[in-house]
Amino acid sequence: MKSPNNSSVKPAVCVVGLGYIGLPTAAIVARAGCRVHGVDASQHVVDTINRGEIHIEEVDLDGLVQGVVSRGLLKASTKVVPCDVFVIAVPTPFDANHAPDISYVLAAGEAIAPVLKVGDCVILESTSPVGTTEALRDLIATARPDLKCPGLTGETPDISISYCPERVLPGKILEELTNNDRSIGGITPRCARKALTFYKLFVRGTCVVTDSRSAEMTKLVENAYRDVNIAFANELSMVADHMGLDVWEVIRLANRHPRVNILTPGPGVGGHCIAVDPWFIVHGAPEQTPLIRTARGVNDGKIHHVIAQCEALIAAHPGAKVACLGLAFKANIDDFRESPARLVAVTLARKFGARVKVVEPFAAELPREFAGTEAELIDIDTALEETQILIVLVDHDQFKAVPLAERAGHLVYDTRGIWLDQPRGSGAEAEGLRLAG
C-alpha cells in the first residue's frame, strides 16, 4: 500500500472470488476510488461483470457495479495481476465429516504468490477455521522464499498478511459492508495496521485490530452463538408440536419477560455461515464443544421434523395438491446455499411427485435436484388457485402479503409464523389448519 505521506494515491486492489461477498466488496472499494481487479474462476461471471451486470441478487448492487465498471474502476478477469492489496473472498465449505475445506483459500494464495512484491498487503476475508491465515502465510513463504513474511522473520517483513471477516446480512450487504464494525486480525500488529489503513478507505464502522487467530475465532463464535439460540427456538417448536401448543403464542408471551428474547423458529438453519461455521469450532476442539455440536444436531433435526410433519399432512389428504412456498435460506434473497427449505421441498417432490408445486419468486427454474420429480415451479397466485395445502418454508414478503381471505380455505403448515391469523383446526373438516412449525 502507499505510504500515509502519499495517502491521496489510492492502492490498486485485487479481489479474488466474486461471489456474494467478493463482488459487493470489489464494487464498494471501487466506489471509494481504488482501481479494482476482480478475479473469478468462472468465465461467465467475469464476462457478466465486465458488461456492467451482476450474476447474483442483492439490493442496489446492479447499479453500483454498472457505475464502477463504466468508470473503469472495476474490471474482472480469470487471472491475478500485480496490485497493492489482495483481498481473498473464496468459499470455505466442509466435507462429509464436517471437516473444514480450506483448499480454495490455499489455491487463492498460490495464485497471488507469484505477483506479490515488497509492500503488498494480503487480507483473507473468507470465514475460516482458526490458523488458516497462518497457513496462508506459510504457503506464500514457501512459494516466495525471496520475500520476508510476517512472523517468520526477525527483520521488517516485506509483505503484510491479515484476516478480516465480513459480517453482513444478505439483502443489506452494501449497507453493512460500509457501516458495520470490522475485526482486523494481523499476523503481527504491523500487519493489522496496514490492513486498517485499507479498510478505513471505505468502512464507516469502527475497525478494531487484534491478532489473526482471535479474529478468525470471533467470526466463528458470532455464527455459533446465533446457531445455538436458533436451536433453542427450533427445539421449543418441536416440543410445542408434541404437546399440541402454539409455539408462536408461547414465544410471544415468554418474550414479555424483560430478560428473555427467544428467536423465531423455522424449518432449520441454512446459508453458508450459520449452518457451516459452528462445525469449524467443533472440528478444532471436539471434546470442548458439546453444546455447539448439539445445537447443530437440533437445527439439522428440525428439517427432518418438518419433513415428517409435511408427509403426514399430505398423506392424510389423498389427491390434494401441495404448494411449497420458498426455497431460499432466508427471506427476499436468491441464495439457496444450505437451505432447509430446499431440502424439504425436494424431499416432498420425490415422494409425492406431480402433487407438489413450488413457489420461489427469486428463481427462474427449479434447482437441478428436482429433475425427474414432476414438481413444477409456479407463482403464488397459481398456488392459491390450484393447490389445497400451503407449506410456508420461507418468509418472503410476497407470501406475507397474502391476506387471510385468499388462504382461509387451505390447509396450512406455517414453519415461519407469517400467518398467525390462520385459524387452527384438525382434519379435513377444518377451514384451515395452522401447525405450529
N, C-alpha and C positions, 0 to 999 in steps of 0.2 A: 504493500500500500504506500501511497505517497506520504511524505512526512507532514507533521502538523504545520510546519512552516510554509507548506505549499498546499494547504487544505482546500484551496479553491479548485484544485485539479482532482476530479473525481476518479476513483480507481476503475479500471476495466474489470468486469466481473464475469466469471463463468459459472453457470448454474447447471449441474449435472443431474438430470432427471426432471422432466417437465410434466409431471402428473399433478395431482390435486394440491400439492404444496409447492412443488418446484415452479410451475408456471405462474401462479399468483405472486410468488416471491420474486421471480425474474421480472415480472411486469412492474411491481412496486419499486424495485431497485432501479429499473429503467426510468420510471416516472420521477425518481429523485435526481435524475441527470446522469447516471452512470451508463456507459455503453455495456450492454449485457449480451453475452454469447450463451445461448441456451443449448444444451446437449441432450439428446434423447436417442435411444436405440431404435425407435420406430421412425421410419422414413415418412409414414403417413402423418405422424404427429408433427414432425419437422416441417413438412410441406404445408400443413394446415396453419401452423403458427406464422410461417413466412408469408402466407396470404393475408395475415392480419385477422385470422379466425381462431376459434378455440375448439378443442375436442372434448371438453368437459363442461358440465353445467355449474355455474357459480355466479351469484348476483354481481352484476356490473363488470365482470371480468372481460366480457366480449369487447365492450367499448374501450377499456383500458388497454388491452392487447392491440386492438386496431390502431389506437393512438400512438403507442410507443413504437410499433413496427413501422408505421407510416413516417415517423420522425427519424427512423434509422437508429433508434436506441436499443432495439431488441432484434436479434437475428438468431435463428435456430439452425442446428446442424447435427449430424451424427458423429462429428469429430470434435475432440477437445482442441482448443487453441491456447496459446500463451495469454495469460491475463495477470491481474494483480491479486485478485481474490477468487477463490474457488469454493463454491457452496455445493455440498453434496446432499441431494434430497431424493434418494432412491428407496425402493421398498426394503423392508426387513421382515419377511414373513417367518413363520415357524413350520417345522416339518411335522410328520405324522405323530411324533412323540413329543410334540410341543417344545422342541429344542429350537432356539433362535437360529435363523439363517442369515448370516451377515455377508454372504458371498457377493451380493450386489454392491455393498459398501466397499468391499475389498477390490472388486472389479473397477469401481469408480476410482479408487486410489491408484490402481495400475494404469488407468487411462490418463490421469493427470500427472503422474510422476515424471514422465519424460519432458514435460514442458515447464516444470517448476524452475524458478530462478530465485536468486537471493532477494529477500524482502517480501516474498509472496506469503499470503495468508490463506490457510486451508481451514474450512469450517464444515463440520459434519452436522447436519440437521436431522437426519433420519433417526427415528426412535430406535434405540439400540440398547443391548444389554451392557451392563457395567464392564468397562475395559475395552470397548470397541474403538474408542478414539485412540487409545494407546496402541491397539492392534493396527489401526490405520497408519499411525506414526511409524511403527516398526516396519510395515510393508514399504512405506516411502523410503525409509532409511536403507533398506536392503536394495531397493531399485535404484536409489540415487546416493551411493556412498560418498559422492563429491559434496553433498550438502550436509551441513551440521544440523541435526534435528533436535528439537527441544526435549530435555530430559535425558538425552544420550550424550551430551557434551558438556564439558566444564567451561567452554567458551560461549560467546554470544551466538545463539542459533542463527542459521541462515534463513529459516522459514518459521512461521508460527502455525500451530495446529490447535484448534479448539472445538468444543461441542456446544451447540446452541439449538435446542429443540423448539419446534413450534408448539403453540397451544392455541388452536383455533377451532371454531365451530363451523362446519360446512353450512353454507348459506350466508355466513358473515366473515368469510376468510379475509377479504381485503381490509375490512374494518379492523379485524382483530390482529392481523399481521402488523398493522400500523400502531394500534393503541394498546395492545396487551403488554404486560411486563415480560421481560425475557431473562432467562437464567443463562449466563455465558460462562462455560467452564473451559479454562485453558489447561493445556498440558503443564504450563508454567504460568505464573502471574503475568509475565510479559506477553504470553500468547493471548491471555484473556483481554489484556488492554488493547492489543491490536484488533481483536475481533470487536471489542466495544466501540472502537473508532468507526468501524464499518457500520455496525447496526445503528449508531446514532445518526447516520445519514438519512434513515427512513423510519425509525421507530420512535414514536412519541411516548410510549410507556417507559417505565423505569427499567433500566438494564442493570442487573445485579451480577457481579463477577464472582466466580468460585472456581474450584478445580473441575476437571473434566469428569471424573468419576462421580462426584456429587451431582453434577448437572445431569448426567445420564440416569442416575438413580431417581432424581427429582421427577423427571418426566414419567418414569415407570410408576412411581408412587402416586402421582396425580391420577393416573388412569386406574390403578389398582384400588385406590380409595373410592372412586366412583363405582367400580365394579362391585365392591363389597356392599356398598349402600344400595345399589340396584338389586343385588341378590336378596337383601332383606325384604325389599318390596315384592320381588317375584315369589319368594318363599311364602310371604304373607298371603299373596293372591291364591296360591295353591292350597294353603290352609283354609282360606275362606271358601274356596270351591268345595273342599271336603266337608266343611261344616254348614254349607248352604247359606253363607253370609255374602253380603255385597261388599267386596273389598274397597270399593271407592268410597262408600259411606264410612267404613271403619277408618280409612286413612284420613278422610276429611275431618272426622271428629278427633282423632288422635293428634292431628297437626294443630289443633287449637291449643294444645299444651305449649307454653312459651318456649320450651327447650326441646321440642320434638319437631322434626321436619322429614317425614318419610317421603321418599321419592315415588315416582309414578311407575307401577309395574308395566310390563309389556310382554311380547311373545318370546323374549330372550334378550340377548345383547349382541349387537353387530358392529360393523365398522372395523377399520384397520387398527384402531387404537385400543379401545376398552376391551374388546374381545380377544386381543392378542397380547398386549403389553404385560398384563399380570403374569403370564407364563414366563416372561423373561426373568422376573424376580424369582419365581418358583424354581426355574432351572438353575439359577445362580446360588440358591440357598434352599434346597428341597426339604431339609429337616426343620427349618425355621419358619416355614410358611404354610401351616395347616389351614389357617383362616383364609388366606388368599386362594389356595387350591380349592377349598370347599366352596367359596363364592363362585369360582369358575364352574364348578360342578353344578351348583344350583342354577346358574344362568343358562348353561347348556341344557340342563334337565328341564328347564321351563319350556324350551322349544318342543321337547317330546311330550310334555304335559299338554301343551296346546294342540299338538297333532292328535293326540288321543281324544281330547275333547271334541275336536272338529270331526274326527272319524265317527265318533259315537253319534253326534248330531246329524251328520249326513246319512249314516246308515239307518237312523230312526225315521227318516223321511224319504223312502224309496222314490226315485224319479225326480225329486226336487233338484233344480239347478242351483249351483253354488257360485257366488262371486267372491273371490279373494281380493280384498282391497289393499293393494300396495305390495311392492317388492323391495323397496329401498330400505336401508338400515335405519333411517330416520326420516322425519318429515321434510317434504319440499326440496329434496335433492335427487340427483340421478345416480347416486353412489350405492351400489348393491353389494359391496365387499362385506363378507362375513355376515350377510343379512339373515336374521332368523326368519323374517317374513318370506324370503325367497325359498328357504328350506321347507317351511310349512306348505307353501303353495305348490311346490313341485312334488312333494310327497303326496298331497291330496290328488294332484293331477294324475300321478302314476297309478293311484288306486282307483279313482273314480272316473278317469278318462274325460269324455266329452261333457260330462255333467259339470265340470269345473271351468269357470271363466276367470280371467284375471284382469283387474283394473289397475293400471300403473300409468298415470299421466306423464311420467318422466321417462317412458320407454316407448320406442317406435316399434319394437318387436320383443317377443319373449326371449329370455336367455336360452342358450343352446341346450341346457339340460332338460328343457321342456319338449325337445324333439321326440316325436313318437307318442306323446301323451294324449293327443287330440284336444288339449286345452287351447283356449282361444283368448287373445287379448282384445278386450272390448272397452268402451268408455263407461263412465259412471251412469249416464242416462240409460244406456242399453242394459246395464246391470240392474237398475231399478225396475225396468220394464219387463225383463225376461227371466230374472232369477228369483228364487224364493228364499234362499239363505244368503245372508251377508256376513262375511267374516272379516272384521276390521283388523288388519295387521300393521298398518302404518297410519299415522295421524296427519296425513296430508290435509292442507287447508281445503282442498276441493271436496274431501269427504266430510269434513266438519260442517261444510255449508249445506249439507243435505238436511232439510227440515224433517221433523217427525212425521208430518203428513205424507211424505213420499216413501217412508220406510216402515210405517206402522204395521203394514201387512206382512212384513218379512220376519223370518226368524233371524236373530242377530246374535253373533258371538263377537263381542267387542273387547279385544285384548288391550286396547289403548285408552278406554274410558272417555271416548269423544262424544258418545251419545248417551249421557247419563239420564236423559229424559225418556229413553226407550222403556216401554212397560215391561215388567217382569212377568214370567209365567212359565209353564212347562207343558210339554205335549203338543200335539198338532192342533189342539183347540185354542191355544194361546194366540192372541193377536200378534204378539211379538215376544220373543224370548231373549232376554239380555243376560248372558252368563257373565260372571264376574271377571273372567280373564285370568 
